[in-house]
Amino acid sequence: MIIRLFLSTVVLISIGQISKAQNSTSPQVNNLSIGSLFGYDYSIQGLSYGVGLMYEYRPLKSLGLFTSLNYEQTRRKILERPENNLEDIWKHEIYSLSGGSRYYLNKYYLSAALGIAYEGTSIKLKNGANSKPDFNFNLYKSVGMGVQNTLRNSDIIEVEATTYGTDKSMKAGLSAKYRFGK
């Protein structure tokens, strides 16, 4: 876990050193961004991916308040049946709505959020049969650090190293967001 955090920090600092800094004008107060999530679910032990939509209100240059709507999915092979050469796929899905804050240090930021998740699991057999998903509500949380790169058209690309999820499904990963400018 510490090695992953250290490597994520090194990658973010490296990206920040080669990217263009934000201009010194005050940041846009209302922002909308869309992006993707990629990570490793260390509770389930499988690769995770998803998409997210985020709205941020930034009343101060160093503080932003945001709300985020995400969909995440983790899949993992769970069973091999030698008699008919079939593998079952275990699928875990999370729909989350969270709110949090960001603290900005020029183009770098720290973020934290809490929210509610609607999560469930299902099994898809290789022969096409599916089990009925078992969905429940749970607490969703995320903590991360990121870097922003301003584009020529005033839009922003964000890359964030983060840990996110629920008690049943915690992940370490990266998110990349496209923030619409003025």
N, C-alpha and C positions, 0 to 999 in steps of 0.2 A: 504494500500500500504506500509506504513512504517512498519507495523507488519510483512508483508511478507518479506520485505528486512531484517529486524532484524532476523527473523527465518532462512532465507537463510544464513545469515552471521554466526549465531551460528552453523548451520549444517556444513558449510565449515570449520570453525575453528576446530570443533570436528573431522571431517574426517582427517584434516591435522595433528592433534595431535597424532592420532593412526597410520598414514601411514608412510612408509619409506621415508626418505628425499632423494633428489637427491644427487648424488655424487658431489664432488667439481670440477670435470673436466669440461672443457668448453662444453656447449651444442652443439648438432648437428646443423649445419647451415641450412640444408634443411630438412623439415619434411612434412610428409603426414599423415593425420589422417581421420578417418571415425567415425561417431557417430550418436546418436539419440537425438531428441529434444522432451521434454514433458513439457506442460505448460497449463495455463489457459488463454484463450483469454478474457480479461475483456472488450473489445469493443463489441464483439459478445456474450459473456457470455456462452462459451462452452469450453470443453476440446480440446486441440490441441496436435498434435503429428507430427513427421516428421523425416527425415534423412538428413545428411549433409556430405560433403566432403570438407576438408580444406587443403590448402598448406601454409606452413609458411617458410619464409626466416628470419633467426635470425642472423644478422651480429654482434650483441653485446650480451653479457651475459644477460643484463637487457632489451633488446629491440627486438621485433619480428614484422615483417610485414607479413600480411597474406591476402589470398583471400579465399572466401568460396562460395560454391554452395549448396543451400538447397532446399528441398521440404517440405512444411508444409501443414497440413490439419486440419480444425476445422469442427466438425459436431454438429448439434443441432436440437432437435425436435422442430418444429415450430407450428404445427397445429394439433388439434384433431378434428375428424369428428365423432360425436356420431352416426350419422345415418348409417355409414358403418364401424365404429370402425377402421379407418385408421389414421395413424400419418405420416405427411410429414417430411422429413429430409432436413434441409438446410445445404449445404456443401460449405465451403470457402477454396480455395486452393491458395497457394503462391509458385511460383518458384522464387528464389532470387539469385543474384550474387552480392557479396559485398566484399569490401576490407577495411582493418583497421590495427590497431597496438595493440600490447600487451606490457605492462610494467611488468617485472618480479621482484619479491621480493623473492628470493630463489625458493621455490616450489609453491608459490602463485603468481597470476598475475591479472592484471586489463586489460580489453579489451574494445575496441570501434570500430565500423565499420559503414560505409555508403555504400549504393549500390542501385541497381535497382531491383524492384520486378514486376513480371507479375502475377497479382492476379485476381481471378474471383470467382463468386458464381453460384450455381445451386441448384435446388430443385429436390429431388428424392421422388416420391410418393410411398407409401407402395404398391400400385398395380403394381409397376415396371416402370411407365412412368418417364422420366427425362426431365427437362427443359434444353434449350440450355445454356451452360455457358456464362457468360458475363465477359470477361477478359479485363483488362486495365493495363497500366504501372503506377507505383507509386514509391516513395522514400522508401527505406528499411533502417532501422537503428537498431543497437543493442549496448547495454552497459552491461558489466558483470564483475564478478570477479570469479576466479576459483582456484583450487588446483590441483597439479600434483603428481602422485604416480609412481615412477620408479619401473618397474618389474625386475625380475632377468635376463631376456633376453635383457635388455636395452630398451624395449618398455615402453611406458608411458600410464597410464590411467589418463584422465582428467575429472573432474567434475566441471561444471560452473553454477552458479546462474546468470540468465540474464533476461533482459527485451528486447524484440525484436519484430519487425513487421513493419507495415505501419500505416498511419493515420486511415485507415478503420479497422485495425486488430492488436492491440497491445496486447502482451502476457507477462506474467511473468512466468518463468519456469526454468527447469534444462536441461542441455545437458551433455551427457556422451560421451567421445571420446576415441578411441583407436589410439594412435600415434605409428607409426612404428619406431623402433629404427634403429641402425646401420646395 
